[in-house]
Amino acid sequence: MELMKTANMSYEKSWRRKPLNTLTFLIIMRNAFSVLSLTCHPAEYLIGKECCPKCPPGNRVKTDCTEFRSTSCLPCITGSYMDEPTGHKQCFPCTNCDSGSGLRIKTSCTTLSNAVCEPLDGFYCTDSDKDNKHNCIAAQKHTSCEPGQYKSQKGTAFTDTECTHCSSDTFSDGTSTSCQSHTKCESLNLQLIKAGTASTDAECGEHSSNTTVIVGPVFGTLAVALVIAIGIFVAFRWRKKSSQNSEDKRNDEDAPSQEPLRLEGLSSVRTVPG
């Protein structure tokens, strides 16, 4: 706009001095518009009024070109990259694939290309680089299905797990990709002990007859009573025997000692008077 004003002012001043021919006016206007519409070649960058050569990929601009020298470049340092010809004075920083964010390195960063990240196992990508859809910049852990549900759609690196509730007569602990049917105890000639739920299988057991149910407890009770009776009998006998032994011992201690009676000087034959 300033150049337009300058061109117009120059034209007006010249016109006041002397009229300009058509050719002179067109030359002035062409020069003005050429400055305004200055564009550089794709391999160049504009700095001031100069088009300087760009630095090659893997490099950055150290100093811009002048009328007397070309652009000088420096290689990108470790941890930075430049993946295209550039007129920038700084390389781009490499992306950090942070494991704390559920990411890991898929392709390492070089001076010529940025790192490419992917989700860790059990995670899926929630946000990607706008310039590279395969470069994940944010990830989240797959949804865990609850007991009574199954994984109707297994999670991938770019999609979450989908969970669906089990139908009746089936069950799942939440880790399988399908629900399993409850065990049919009758088909196995077993009796149902505990009915199955959406998260657990049915529990089966052996059949028990009525005779076993009735006789078993009765026999057990009789056996216990017999053991108790034998115990009481043995204890009674032992106690009675102990009492008898104690009484015999006391009698032996209380009885006086007896010695045979001896008669001296007496005849063993007695004479009867006539």
C-alpha positions in Angstrom: 0.0 0.0 0.0 2.9 2.4 0.8 4.5 1.5 -2.5 1.2 2.3 -4.3 1.1 5.7 -2.6 4.7 6.3 -3.4 4.1 5.4 -7.1 1.1 7.6 -7.2 2.9 10.5 -5.6 5.8 10.1 -8.1 3.4 10.1 -10.9 1.6 13.2 -9.7 4.9 15.1 -9.2 6.1 14.1 -12.6 2.8 15.0 -14.2 3.0 18.5 -12.7 6.5 18.9 -14.1 5.7 17.4 -17.4 3.2 14.9 -18.7 4.3 11.2 -18.7 3.8 9.0 -21.6 2.0 5.7 -21.3 5.1 3.5 -21.5 6.8 5.3 -18.6 3.7 5.0 -16.4 3.4 1.3 -17.1 7.1 0.7 -16.2 6.6 2.5 -12.8 3.5 0.5 -12.0 5.1 -2.8 -13.0 8.1 -2.2 -10.6 5.7 -1.3 -7.8 3.6 -4.4 -8.2 6.7 -6.7 -8.7 7.9 -5.7 -5.2 4.4 -6.2 -3.7 3.9 -9.7 -5.3 7.5 -11.0 -4.7 7.4 -14.8 -4.3 10.2 -17.2 -3.9 10.9 -20.6 -5.5 9.7 -23.6 -3.4 13.4 -24.4 -2.6 13.8 -20.8 -1.3 12.5 -18.8 1.6 11.8 -15.0 1.7 13.9 -12.9 4.1 13.4 -9.2 3.7 13.5 -8.6 0.0 15.8 -11.6 -0.7 14.9 -15.1 -1.7 17.4 -17.4 0.1 18.1 -21.1 -0.6 16.5 -23.3 2.1 18.6 -25.7 4.2 18.2 -29.4 3.4 16.3 -31.8 5.7 18.2 -32.6 8.9 19.5 -29.1 9.1 18.5 -25.6 10.2 19.5 -22.1 9.1 22.6 -20.6 10.8 22.7 -17.3 8.9 20.5 -16.0 6.1 21.8 -15.3 2.7 22.8 -11.8 1.5 23.5 -10.2 -1.8 27.0 -11.5 -1.5 26.7 -15.0 0.2 24.4 -17.9 0.3 22.5 -19.4 3.3 24.7 -21.2 5.9 23.2 -24.3 7.6 23.8 -26.4 10.8 22.8 -30.0 11.4 20.0 -30.6 13.9 21.2 -31.7 17.4 20.1 -35.0 19.0 16.5 -34.9 20.2 15.4 -32.6 17.3 14.7 -33.1 13.6 13.8 -31.4 10.4 12.0 -33.5 7.9 11.8 -31.0 4.9 13.9 -28.2 3.4 13.6 -25.2 5.7 14.3 -21.6 6.3 13.8 -22.1 10.1 16.6 -21.3 12.5 15.6 -24.1 14.9 14.8 -27.8 14.4 11.6 -29.3 15.7 11.8 -31.2 19.1 11.3 -35.0 18.9 8.0 -36.3 20.3 8.4 -38.1 23.6 6.6 -41.5 23.7 5.8 -41.5 27.4 5.0 -44.9 29.0 3.1 -43.1 31.8 0.6 -41.9 29.1 0.2 -45.5 27.7 2.6 -45.0 24.8 5.8 -46.6 23.5 8.2 -45.9 20.6 7.2 -47.5 17.3 9.9 -45.6 15.3 12.8 -43.8 16.9 13.4 -40.1 16.2 16.2 -39.1 13.8 17.5 -35.7 12.6 15.4 -36.4 9.4 12.1 -37.6 11.0 10.1 -37.4 14.1 9.5 -40.4 16.5 6.3 -42.4 15.9 4.5 -43.6 19.0 2.0 -46.4 19.5 -0.2 -47.5 22.4 1.1 -50.0 24.9 -0.5 -53.5 25.1 -3.9 -53.2 26.7 -4.2 -49.5 25.6 -5.9 -47.8 22.6 -5.1 -44.5 20.9 -7.4 -41.6 21.7 -5.6 -38.8 19.8 -3.3 -38.9 16.8 -0.9 -36.4 15.1 -2.8 -34.3 12.6 0.0 -34.6 10.1 0.5 -38.4 10.7 -2.5 -40.4 11.7 -0.3 -43.4 12.6 1.5 -41.4 15.2 -0.4 -41.7 18.5 0.0 -38.8 21.0 -2.5 -39.9 23.7 -3.7 -43.4 24.8 -6.1 -44.9 27.3 -6.4 -48.3 28.9 -9.0 -50.7 27.4 -12.3 -51.1 29.3 -12.4 -54.1 31.6 -15.7 -56.1 31.3 -17.4 -56.9 34.5 -18.5 -60.4 35.7 -21.6 -61.3 33.9 -20.3 -59.6 30.7 -18.2 -60.9 27.8 -15.9 -59.1 25.3 -18.2 -58.7 22.2 -15.5 -56.6 20.5 -11.9 -57.1 21.5 -9.9 -53.8 21.9 -7.2 -52.9 19.4 -4.5 -50.2 19.2 -7.1 -47.7 17.9 -10.5 -49.0 19.4 -11.7 -49.7 22.9 -13.1 -53.0 24.1 -16.9 -53.5 23.9 -18.7 -55.4 26.6 -22.1 -57.2 26.4 -24.2 -58.8 29.1 -24.6 -62.6 29.1 -28.0 -64.0 28.2 -30.0 -66.2 30.6 -28.6 -69.7 31.4 -25.1 -68.5 30.5 -22.2 -67.0 32.5 -18.8 -65.2 32.1 -16.2 -63.9 34.6 -15.7 -60.8 32.3 -12.4 -62.0 30.7 -13.7 -64.3 28.0 -14.9 -63.4 24.5 -18.2 -65.4 24.9 -20.5 -66.6 27.6 -20.7 -70.3 28.5 -23.8 -72.3 29.1 -24.6 -73.4 32.7 -23.8 -77.0 33.4 -27.0 -79.2 33.2 -26.7 -81.4 36.3 -29.6 -83.7 35.2 -27.9 -84.6 32.0 -24.8 -85.8 33.9 -27.0 -87.8 36.3 -26.2 -85.4 39.1 -28.3 -83.3 41.3 -28.2 -79.4 41.4 -26.5 -78.1 44.5 -26.3 -74.4 43.6 -27.9 -72.7 40.7 -25.7 -70.8 38.2 -25.6 -67.0 37.9 -24.5 -64.6 35.2 -21.0 -64.8 36.5 -20.7 -68.4 37.9 -21.5 -71.9 36.7 -24.0 -74.2 38.4 -22.7 -76.6 41.1 -23.6 -80.3 40.9 -23.3 -83.2 43.3 -24.0 -87.0 43.6 -27.6 -88.2 44.2 -28.4 -89.4 47.7 -31.3 -91.9 48.3 -34.0 -91.5 51.1 -32.7 -94.6 52.9 -29.3 -93.2 53.1 -30.7 -89.9 54.3 -32.7 -91.6 57.0 -30.5 -94.5 58.1 -27.3 -92.6 58.0 -28.1 -90.2 60.8 -29.8 -93.0 62.9 -26.8 -95.3 62.5 -24.5 -92.5 63.5 -26.6 -91.7 66.6 -26.7 -95.4 67.6 -22.9 -95.7 67.1 -22.3 -92.6 69.3 -24.7 -94.0 72.0 -23.0 -97.4 72.0 -19.5 -95.8 72.4 -20.8 -93.7 75.3 -22.4 -96.8 76.9 -19.2 -98.8 76.6 -17.3 -96.0 78.1 -19.6 -95.7 81.1 -19.5 -99.5 81.6 -15.7 -99.6 81.5 -15.5 -96.7 83.8 -17.9 -98.3 86.3 -16.0 -101.6 86.3 -12.7 -99.9 86.7 -14.1 -97.8 89.6 -15.7 -100.9 91.3 -12.5 -102.8 90.9 -10.5 -100.0 92.4 -12.9 -99.8 95.4 -12.7 -103.5 96.0 -8.9 -103.5 96.0 -8.8 -100.6 98.4 -11.2 -102.4 100.9 -9.2 -105.6 100.8 -6.1 -103.8 101.5 -7.6 -102.1 104.6 -9.0 -105.4 106.0 -5.5 -106.9 105.7 -4.0 -104.1 107.7 -6.7 -104.2 110.5 -6.7 -108.0 111.2 -4.6 -109.2 114.4 -1.7 -111.5 113.8 -2.5 -115.2 114.7 0.2 -117.7 115.8 -0.3 -121.4 116.4 -1.2 -122.3 120.1 1.3 -124.6 121.8 0.5 -126.6 125.0 3.6 -127.7 126.8 3.6 -130.3 129.6 0.2 -131.6 128.9 -0.5 -135.0 127.6 -2.4 -135.2 124.5 -4.5 -138.1 126.1 -6.8 -137.4 128.9 -7.5 -140.4 131.3 -11.0 -140.8 132.4 -11.5 -142.1 136.1 -13.0 -145.5 136.5 
